């Protein structure tokens, strides 16, 4: 295996066919997702994608890294797509037969090149965000880092929430609580109303651009009702998501769903699809018509959509909102782990960070 470091996105884009051939159908590994994230949300970062290539010039592994030097004296190696985009279940990408080997080789290379001006320069912390503790491949990556003697600190983030889908809606509904069954029955009745219409961007009758405007408006309404600014208050985030969504939609891997009631938009969601899972990324609803329980309606539509497509899982992704547990879900812990390179400067900075974190918690506790 030979290794190649990509530090320029235009050079990487020339080889995107190799990337796409390796990553499969998982939406948050797609080139368009990560490249648009880097161009828009990561525009102040440095690209540092490491690729493993076999003797036949086929890609067998990708370490989707970038370097963040925007935080003063702290230089951080992190995943492309991490942070506000909430790209969940991140790890190194590799073919099954080469997974362990690529992880070991990539980390050996990383340790050797931390501090080398020609490659990575100084790295003070390696931050792995969006790791699922139930992903054996992601856990193996962490094990290799630990085996190299690096100090580490793990923070549990909000979890993912996943449903194992049975073959029919009736089977799934039978697993709900009595109260939940009443809610889904009421949602089904409202969806069957002659005044209700479900629109999908997968249907050529509807303009994606028009549905997008509706989706953003409903999402912001819901966030503002909760006293939050909403992610679309950040124009860079909307630019990123729309740029990442459109190519995935063209590949039938993403869609917008809108529920109209009495000719007015009631609820909306954006979903991504892999070969076996439907990922509910974001949703929104008309804050003035919450009495119609639009959340139950849009979730029912999306879940039944996944079942119609023959998918095996439905994933609400990151966020511990109470409603997710009602859908017979299993919580998937998601973490952020900081690994500290074995040098005195990085360890000193880590000690300062831990001290600051402890003081912050003490101040917060004293006020509560």
C-alpha positions in Angstrom: 0.0 0.0 0.0 1.3 3.5 -0.9 -0.1 6.6 0.7 -0.9 9.9 -0.9 -1.7 13.1 0.9 -4.2 15.5 -0.7 -3.8 19.2 0.4 -5.7 20.7 -2.5 -9.4 20.2 -3.2 -9.1 20.6 -6.9 -6.6 17.8 -7.1 -8.8 15.6 -4.9 -11.8 16.3 -7.1 -9.9 15.0 -10.1 -9.9 11.6 -8.4 -13.4 11.7 -7.0 -14.4 8.6 -9.0 -12.0 6.6 -6.9 -13.5 8.2 -3.8 -17.1 7.5 -4.8 -16.2 3.9 -5.7 -14.9 3.3 -2.2 -17.4 5.0 0.1 -20.6 3.2 -0.9 -24.0 4.8 -0.2 -23.5 6.3 3.2 -24.6 10.0 2.7 -22.1 11.6 5.1 -19.1 10.0 3.4 -20.1 11.2 -0.1 -17.6 13.4 -1.9 -20.2 16.1 -2.5 -21.1 16.2 1.2 -17.5 16.5 2.4 -16.2 18.7 -0.4 -19.0 21.2 0.0 -18.5 21.2 3.8 -14.9 22.0 3.3 -15.5 24.8 0.7 -18.2 26.5 2.7 -18.2 25.7 6.4 -14.5 24.7 6.5 -13.2 27.5 4.2 -10.6 28.6 6.8 -9.2 25.1 7.3 -6.5 23.1 5.5 -7.2 20.0 3.6 -5.2 16.9 4.8 -6.9 13.9 3.2 -4.7 10.7 3.3 -5.5 8.0 0.8 -4.2 4.4 0.7 -3.7 3.0 -2.8 -2.9 -0.6 -3.8 -0.6 -1.9 -6.5 -3.4 -1.8 -9.1 -3.9 2.0 -8.3 -7.2 1.3 -6.6 -8.1 3.3 -3.5 -8.5 1.0 -0.5 -8.7 3.6 2.3 -9.5 7.3 3.0 -8.7 9.3 6.1 -11.0 12.3 5.6 -9.0 14.8 7.6 -8.5 18.6 7.7 -6.5 20.9 10.0 -8.0 23.7 12.0 -5.5 26.4 12.9 -8.2 29.0 13.6 -8.2 28.6 17.4 -5.2 30.7 18.4 -2.3 28.5 19.5 -4.3 25.2 19.2 -3.8 23.3 16.0 -6.4 20.6 15.6 -6.7 17.6 13.2 -10.4 16.8 12.7 -12.8 15.0 10.4 -14.2 16.7 7.3 -17.9 17.2 7.9 -17.6 17.5 11.7 -18.9 20.3 13.9 -22.2 22.2 13.1 -23.1 20.0 10.1 -23.5 17.0 12.6 -22.2 14.4 10.2 -22.8 11.4 12.4 -21.0 8.0 12.4 -17.7 9.3 11.1 -14.5 7.2 10.9 -11.8 6.3 8.5 -13.2 4.9 5.3 -11.8 1.6 3.9 -12.7 -1.6 2.1 -13.6 -4.4 4.5 -10.6 -6.5 3.7 -8.2 -3.6 4.2 -9.9 -1.8 7.1 -7.6 -2.8 10.0 -4.4 -2.5 7.9 -5.3 1.0 6.6 -6.2 2.3 10.1 -2.8 1.1 11.4 -0.8 2.5 8.5 -2.7 5.8 8.4 -2.1 6.3 12.2 1.6 5.4 11.9 2.0 7.9 9.1 0.1 10.5 11.1 2.3 10.1 14.2 5.4 10.2 12.0 4.3 13.4 10.2 2.9 15.5 13.1 5.3 18.4 13.3 6.7 17.9 9.8 6.5 21.3 7.9 6.3 19.5 4.5 3.2 17.5 5.4 1.0 18.4 8.5 3.0 20.9 10.5 2.4 21.1 14.2 -0.7 19.3 15.5 -1.7 19.8 19.2 -4.9 17.6 19.3 -6.6 15.0 17.1 -10.3 15.4 17.5 -12.6 12.6 16.4 -16.2 13.9 16.6 -19.3 12.0 15.5 -17.9 8.5 16.5 -20.5 5.9 17.3 -19.5 3.7 20.2 -21.3 0.8 18.6 -19.3 1.1 15.4 -16.6 -1.6 15.6 -14.6 0.1 12.8 -14.7 3.5 14.6 -13.8 1.9 17.8 -10.8 0.1 16.2 -9.5 3.5 15.1 -9.6 4.7 18.7 -8.0 1.5 19.9 -5.0 2.0 17.6 -4.6 5.6 18.8 -4.7 4.4 22.4 -2.2 1.6 21.6 0.2 4.3 20.5 0.3 5.7 24.0 -1.7 8.9 23.4 -3.6 10.5 26.2 -7.2 10.9 25.4 -10.4 12.5 26.7 -13.9 11.5 25.6 -17.1 13.5 25.8 -20.4 11.9 25.1 -22.6 14.0 22.8 -26.3 13.8 22.1 -27.1 10.3 20.8 -28.5 9.0 17.5 -31.9 7.2 17.6 -32.5 4.3 15.3 -35.5 2.1 14.4 -35.2 -1.5 13.2 -38.0 -1.5 10.6 -40.3 -4.5 10.3 -41.9 -5.3 7.0 -45.2 -3.5 7.7 -46.4 -0.3 9.4 -48.8 -2.4 11.4 -46.0 -4.5 12.9 -44.1 -1.3 13.9 -47.3 0.3 15.3 -47.9 -2.7 17.5 -44.6 -2.1 19.3 -45.6 1.4 20.4 -47.2 2.4 23.7 -50.9 2.7 23.9 -50.6 6.5 24.0 -48.3 6.5 21.0 -50.6 4.3 19.0 -53.4 6.9 19.6 -51.0 9.6 18.2 -50.1 7.6 15.1 -53.8 6.8 14.5 -54.6 10.5 14.7 -51.8 11.3 12.3 -53.0 8.7 9.8 -56.5 10.1 10.0 -55.2 13.7 9.3 -53.0 12.5 6.5 -56.0 10.8 4.9 -58.0 14.0 5.0 -58.9 15.3 1.5 -57.4 18.7 2.5 -54.0 17.1 3.1 -51.3 16.5 0.4 -47.8 15.1 0.7 -45.2 16.5 -1.7 -41.8 15.0 -2.5 -38.9 16.5 -4.3 -38.5 13.0 -5.9 -41.7 13.8 -7.8 -40.8 15.7 -11.0 -44.1 17.7 -10.7 -42.6 19.8 -7.9 -39.6 22.2 -8.1 -36.9 21.4 -5.6 -36.1 25.1 -5.3 -39.7 25.9 -4.3 -39.9 23.0 -1.8 -36.5 24.1 -0.3 -37.9 27.5 0.5 -40.9 26.0 2.2 -38.6 23.6 4.2 -36.3 26.4 5.4 -39.2 28.6 6.4 -40.9 25.8 8.5 -37.6 24.8 10.1 -36.9 28.4 11.2 -40.5 28.8 12.5 -40.1 25.8 14.7 -36.6 26.9 16.0 -37.8 30.4 16.7 -40.9 29.1 18.6 -38.4 27.2 20.8 -36.4 30.4 21.4 -33.5 29.3 19.1 -32.0 31.1 16.2 -32.2 28.1 13.9 -29.3 26.8 11.7 -30.5 28.6 8.6 -29.9 31.9 10.3 -26.3 31.1 9.2 -26.4 31.7 5.5 -23.2 29.6 5.1 -25.0 26.6 6.6 -27.9 26.9 4.2 -25.5 27.3 1.2 -23.6 24.2 2.3 -26.7 22.0 2.8 -28.3 23.0 -0.4 -25.1 22.4 -2.4 -24.6 19.0 -0.7 -28.3 18.0 -1.1 -28.8 18.6 -4.8 -26.2 16.1 -6.2 -27.4 13.5 -3.6 -31.0 14.1 -4.7 -29.9 13.6 -8.4 -28.6 10.2 -7.3 -31.9 9.3 -5.5 -30.1 9.5 -2.2 -31.9 12.6 -0.7 -35.4 14.1 -0.8 -37.5 16.8 0.7 -41.0 15.9 2.0 -43.6 18.5 2.6 -47.1 18.1 4.1 -49.7 20.7 2.9 -52.9 21.0 4.9 -55.7 23.2 3.5 -53.3 24.4 0.8 -50.8 25.7 3.3 -47.4 24.0 4.3 -47.8 22.3 7.6 -44.6 20.3 8.1 -41.4 19.4 6.2 -38.3 17.2 6.4 -35.1 16.5 4.6 -34.0 12.9 4.5 -30.9 11.0 3.1 -30.8 7.4 2.1 -28.1 4.7 2.1 -28.6 1.2 0.8 -30.3 0.1 4.0 -31.1 3.2 6.1 -33.2 6.4 5.9 -31.6 9.3 7.8 -34.0 12.1 9.0 -31.6 15.0 9.0 -33.8 18.0 9.7 -37.5 18.9 10.0 -39.7 21.9 10.5 -43.4 22.7 11.1 -45.9 25.5 11.1 -45.6 26.9 14.7 -49.1 28.4 14.5 -50.8 25.0 13.9 -49.2 22.7 16.5 -52.7 21.5 17.5 -52.6 19.4 14.4 -49.5 17.6 15.7 -47.5 18.0 12.5 -44.5 16.2 14.0 -46.3 12.9 14.2 -47.5 13.4 10.7 -44.2 14.1 9.1 -42.4 11.3 11.0 -45.1 8.9 10.0 -44.7 9.9 6.3 -40.9 9.6 6.4 -40.9 6.2 8.2 -43.5 4.7 5.9 -41.5 6.1 3.0 -38.5 4.2 4.2 -40.5 1.0 4.5 -41.9 1.4 1.0 -38.4 1.7 -0.3 -37.5 -1.6 1.4 -35.0 -0.1 3.9 -34.1 -1.9 7.1 -33.5 1.0 9.4 -34.8 4.5 10.1 -32.4 6.9 11.9 -33.4 10.2 13.5 -29.6 11.0 13.9 -28.1 13.1 16.6 -30.2 14.8 19.2 -31.8 13.7 22.5 -35.3 15.3 21.9 -37.9 13.3 23.9 -40.1 12.5 20.9 -37.5 10.2 19.4 -37.8 7.6 22.1 -41.5 7.3 21.5 -40.9 5.7 18.1 -39.5 2.4 19.5 -36.0 3.5 18.9 -32.6 2.4 20.2 -30.3 5.2 21.3 -26.8 5.1 19.8 -24.2 6.9 21.9 -22.1 9.4 19.9 -18.8 10.8 21.2 -16.1 13.3 20.7 -12.6 12.0 21.6 -9.5 14.2 21.8 -6.2 12.3 21.4 -3.0 14.2 22.4 0.2 13.7 20.4 3.2 12.4 22.4 5.1 15.7 22.7 5.5 18.1 25.7 3.9 21.1 24.1 0.7 19.3 23.1 0.5 17.7 26.5 1.0 21.0 28.3 -1.8 22.6 26.2 -4.0 19.6 27.0 -3.4 20.1 30.7 -4.4 23.8 30.3 -7.6 22.7 28.4 -8.5 20.2 31.1 -8.0 22.9 33.9 -10.2 25.4 32.0 -12.9 22.8 31.4 -12.9 21.9 35.2 -13.1 25.5 36.2 -16.0 26.1 33.8 -17.9 23.1 35.2 -17.3 24.4 38.8 -18.6 27.9 37.9 -21.6 26.4 36.2 -22.3 24.1 39.2 -22.1 27.0 41.6 -24.7 29.0 39.7 -27.2 26.1 39.5 
